[in-house]
C-alpha cells in the first residue's frame, strides 16, 4: 500500500516544480514586458520561497490540528490561485503578488508531502522513498523547461502560469479523493518530550543547511545555466533543452542513489563523490560545446543524492515532533532559496559575466559535504546506531 501512496504523492507533487518553473521559463519576456533587470527577475523567482520564512513553523504547529491530506490540498489549491494571479499581471509587482501567494501553497504542500512519506516509510527504505518523492520536483521543472518554453513561444508568457495552475488543481483533487493516512505512525503516541531536544535541533539544522544549499545551487543552475549557454551561442529553446537534461536524468539516478544508501550505507562517501561531480559539472558548463556533458554529469551524479539529503530530516526527528521539526527544516530551506536567486542575479548585473552566478552555485554544492559529515558525527556522538552499514 505504501508504494501506491508514494506513486500518488509523486504525481501530485510534480505540480510544485511545474508551477515554480513558470517564472524562470517566462523570465526573458517579463524583462522586456515590465522593464526588469536580472536582480529583479531573481527576486521574483525567490518570492516563491518568501512565505516559508514566516509561515513554516506555524504550518508545522497546524499539523497537530489539521490532517496532512487537508494541508496538501490547501497547498495545491493555493499554488493554483497564485499562478492564475501571475498570469493576469500587468506589472512586475502583480507578478510578485501571485508568486508569493503560490509560495504559500508550495510551503504547505511541500512540508506535508514530506511528512506523509516520512510517516508511511518510518524505519523502512526511507532514503529510497524520499528519493522517489524528491524526484517529482525536477520532473515538474523539466516538464516546465520544455513545455513552458514552447507555450511562451507559441502563445505568450501568460499561458504557462495557467497550465501549471490547472495541473495543481487536478493534483489536489486526486489527493483529496485517493490519499489515506497510515494506521498509526510508529511511536507517534509514545510518552516523552514533545519538544525538540538539543540533539534534534543540531541534527535538523545540519540537515536543513545541506538541503537548502543543495537546492539553491540547483536553482541557480536552472535559472542562469541557460544564460551561460546562450552566451556561448545556443538559442534560448536549445539552451533550455540542454539544461533540462539534468532534471530528467536525476529522476532515475536519484532513485538508484537512495537504494544504494538504503542497502549499503556509506552516506558520507556517496555524498562526497556526488558533490565532487556537481562541482565538476558546473565548471564544464563554462566550456564551449560542453553544455551537454555538464548536464549529463550533473543529472547522473551531482543531483543523485537529493533524496538521501532529504531523508536526513526523517532520521533527525522522533515521530511525535516530526511536524514541528519539519517546520524548522523548511524554514532554513526557504531562507536559502529566497536569498539565492537575487544574489545570483545581482552577481550577473554587477559583473556582466554570465558565469558569475554559477560560481556561487559551485561554492554551495561544495558546502553540502561538511554539513552531511557533521550530521553523522552528531548522530554517532549521541550513540545512534547507523542503519544497515557504517555511514
N, C-alpha and C positions, 0 to 999 in steps of 0.2 A: 504493500500500500504506500509506503513512504516514497518509493521511486515514482509512482504515479503522481503523488502530490508534488514531488520535485519537478516533474515534467510540466505540470500546470503552472507552478511558480516561475519556472524558467520562461515559458511562453508569455506569461503576463508581464514579467519584469523586463522583457525586451522593450516595452513601451518607454521605460525610463531612458534608455540610451537613444532610442529613436527620437524622443522629444528633445533631449539635450542637444543632439547633433544639429537640430534645425538652425540654431544661431550661427554656428561655425560654417554651415553649408551656404547660408544666405549672406554671410558677412560682407563680402565684396559689394553686393547690391545695396546693403544698408549703408556702407561707407559712402557710396555715390548718392543714395536717396536722401540721407539725412546729414551729410557732411561730417561724418565721424572720423576720428583718427584711430590708429590701431590700439592705443591705450584705452580709448572709449569703447572700441569693439571688445577688447579684453574684459573691460568692466561689465559689459552686457553678458558676456559668457559667464563671468564669475558671479553675477547676480543670481544665477540659478542655485548657487550654494549659500547665498547670504542668509536665508531664513534659518538654516541649520545652526548658525551661531547663537541664536537666542531661543529657538523652539525645540531643539533636540532633547534637552533634559526634561522640559515639561511633557514632550511626547513620550519619553520613557516612563514618566510617572503615570501618564494616562493609561498605559498598558495594564495597570492594576485594576482599572475600572471598565475598560472597553476591550472588546475582543480583538485579537490580531486581525481577523478577517475584516472587521469593520474599519480598522485603521488603514489597511491596504486599499480597500475600496474607496474610502475617503481620499487617500493619497492619489490614486489613479484618476479619480474624478477631478480633483483639483489640478493635476497635471494637464488634463484636457482643457479645463477652463483657462488656464494660463496661456496655453498655445493659441486658443481662439482669440484671446485679447491681443496677443502679439500680432496675430495675422491681420487685425483690424487697425493696427497702429498707424498714426500719422506723423510720428516724431520718434526720435531715439528714446525720449523719456517714456512714452507709452509702450514701446517695445520692452523697456526695462521693467515697467509695472507688470506686464504679462509674464515676463521672465521670472520675476520674484514670486508671483503667485504660483507659477509652475514649480518653483523651487520648494514652496511649502508642501506641495503634493509629493515631490521627489523625496523630501525628508521623511514624511510619514510612511510612504510605501517602502522606501529602501530600508529603513530601520526595522520594520515589521516583517518584510520578506526575509531578512537575515535572521530574525528571532524565530520565525516559523521553521526554517531549516535547522537551526541550532536545536530546537525542541524535538523535531522529528528524528534527527540523527545524533542525539546526545549520546556520546560514547561509542558510536558506530559509524565508521567511514566518514567522519565529519570533514576531513580535508577533501575527499572526493566530492562529497555533496556540495560543499562550499565552492569548490572549483567549478562545478556544473552551474550553480546559481550565478556566480560572478561572471561567467562567460556570456550570460544573457545581456549584460551591459555592452561589451564590444560587439555582440551580434546586432543589437539595436543600432549602435553607432555605425557599424559597417553598412547596414541597410540604409541608414540616412546618408552616408557619404556617397553612395551610388544613386539611391532613389531621389534624395533631395536635390542633388546636383542636376539630375535630369529634369525634375519638376521645375526647378528655378529657370533652367534654360528654355523650357517649353512654355511655361505658364506664369513665370514671375515668382517673386520671393514670398508671396502670401500663402501659396498652396501648401508648401511643406509643413507649416505650422498646423494647418487644418487636417491634413492626412495623419500626422502624428497624434493629434488630439482624438481623432476617430479610433485609432488603434488603442489608445489608453482607455477610452470608454468601453470598447469591446472587452479588453482585458479585465477591467473592473467588474463587468457583468459576469465573466467566466469565473472569477474568484468568488464572487458572491454566491453563485449557484453551486459550484463544484468543490470548493475547499471545505475540509473539516479539520479540526484540531486533533492532535494525538490524544489518546485516552487520558494520560497524565504524564507530563514530563517528569523524568526521574528526579526524585528528591525535591520537587518543587515545594512540597508542603512540609519539608523536614524542618525540625526545630533548629534554631540557631540564629545568628546575627543576620538581619535582613538589610544591613548596610554594607557597603563595600569595605573590606578590610584594607589595611595599608598595603598588604601584599597584592591584593586585587587592583588597587589604584596603580601601583607600579607596573604591573603586568599590562593592564589595559592601556595605559599611556604609551608604553613601548609599542604595543600592537597598533594603536591608533596612529602614532607618529609614522610607523612604517607604511601603514595603509594610505595615509594622507600624502606622503611624499611619493609613493609609488604611483598613485593615481594622478597626482599633479603633473608628474613628469610625462605620463601618458597623454594627458590633456594638452600639454604643450606640443607634443608630437603631432597630435591630431589637428590642432588649431593652426600651428605655424609650420609644420612639415610641408604642407602643400606650397606655402610661400617660398620655402627654400627650393623646392623642385621647380617652381615657376621661374625663379631667378636663374636656374640652370637651363632654361629653355623649354620646359614642358608646358602644355596648355593647362588651363585650370581643371578641366574634366580629367585629363590624363594624370595630372598630379594627384587629384582626389582618389582616382582609381588605384594608383601605386600605394599611397598612404593607407588606403583601406585594406590592403592585403594583409597587413599585420593583424588587424582586428578579426578577419575571417580565420586566419590560421590559428590564432590563440584560442579559439573556441575548442579546437581539438587538443592542442598542446597543453592547455590548462587542465583538462580532464585527466590527461596522461600524467602530468606532474603531480596532481592530487593523489592519484593511485600509487605513484612511486613513494610518496611520503607516507601514505597510509600503510603500505606494505613493508617498506624497508627503513623508514625513518630518515635519519641524516638530513634533517631540515636545514641546518646551517650550511652544509656542503652544497645542497641543492640551491639555496639562496645565493651563495657566493658565485657559483657558476652562472646562474641566470642573470644576476645583476651585472656581471662582467660582460655577458653577451649583450645586455641592453645598452651599456656604455659604448661598446664597440659598434653596435648597430647605428646609434645616433651619430657617432663620429663618421661612419661611412656615408651618412646622408649628405655630407658636405662635398663628396667627390662626384664629379660629373659622370653620369652613367651608372652610378652605384645605388641609385634610389631603390630599385627592385631588390637588390641583395640586402640592403639595410632593412627594408620592410619584412622580408622573409626571415632574417635573423631575429628581428625584434619579436615577430609573431611566434616563431618556433621556440625561442629560448628566453628572450628578455621578459616577455609578458606572461610566460607559462606559470609562474608561481603565484598568480593573483589569488586563487582560492586558498593556497597554502597560507598566505598572509592573512586573509580574512578569517581563516579557521583559528588563528591565534585568539580572536575575540571570544570564541567559544571555550577555548582551553583556559582562558584567564578567569572565567567567572563561574560561580555556583549558579544553578538554575534559578534559585529564588531571588537573585539580584540581577538576572540577565537583562531584563528590560531597562533597568536603570543604568547598568554598565554599558549597554549598547548606546544609551544616550550620551554617555561620556565619550565613547569610542567615536561616534559620528560627529560630536561637537568638534573634536580635534580635526577630523577628516574635513568637515565643512570649512573650518578656518583655513586649512591648507588650500583647499580647492577654490575658495573665494579670492584669496590673496594672489595666487599664482598667475592666472591669465592677465590681470592688469600689469603685474610686474614684468611678465614676458613681453607684453605689448609695449610697455614703456622702454624696455631694452631695445626693441626694434626701432621705435621712434627716435631714441637718443643716439643710436649708433648708425642707423641706416643699413645695418648688416642683417640680412635675412637669417643668418645662422645664429645670431646672438641669443635668441630665446632658447635654442637647442642646447647651448652651453649650460643654461640654468637647469634644463631637464637632465642633462648628464650628471650634474652635481647632485640632484635629488635622487636619481637612481643609485648613485654610489653611497648615499647616506642611509639607504634602506638596510644594508647589511649589518652595520653595527647595532642598529635597533633590534634586529632579529636575534643577534648574538646576545644582547642584553636581556631580552625576554627569556631566552633559555637559561641564562646564568641565574636570573632571579628565581625561576621555577626550580632549578636544581638546588639553589641555596635554601629553598623552603622545603626541600625533601619531597618534591612532587616527582613521582616516577615517570620517566619518559614512556611514550607509547610504542610498543612493538619492537623498537630498536633504539639504541642510543642516538640522540639527535645532535 
